[in-house]
Amino acid sequence: MPAAASAAAGPAPAHRLDQGRRAIAVKEEKIEMEGEITEALRNRMFRLVLDNGHEMIGYTAGRMKRYRIRMLPGDRVRVEVSPYDLDRGRIVYRLR
């Protein structure tokens, strides 16, 4: 009788095993670059010039807001840029 009960239960259905793998999606890699703040805009946004000469808008990352890290024109910063939108970036670190 125990053998029949374990055979009836059988292996888990394939759709249950597959759900865990589909739930974890691979995030797109961010491009990290360094640049300099040229202008402070409203709403904690800044105009940046990257080391390669590209100009973009940067916004302050949440962690920098939380720890109240202040940035002024002339400061060097590290920016994360999405490969989809190269005109906007997230400022993640203020260099010294």
C-alpha angles and dihedrals in degrees: 000000000000090000092055092049093053092046091052092053092050125165121327115273115267094239091061093052092046094053093071093053094048094048093065108068122187111246121226114259116250121226112233117210138164128230148143131265111240102173137015113225131186126287096029093300126135139194109235137192112206124215090256091057097256115139120216146154117257129195127201118260118237094248091055090051091049094053092039096235107181123216129192134185109284095037118126115231141180114235132196112215127192115229088229098058115031094175096068131050143172117243106224104167139022111219121219 
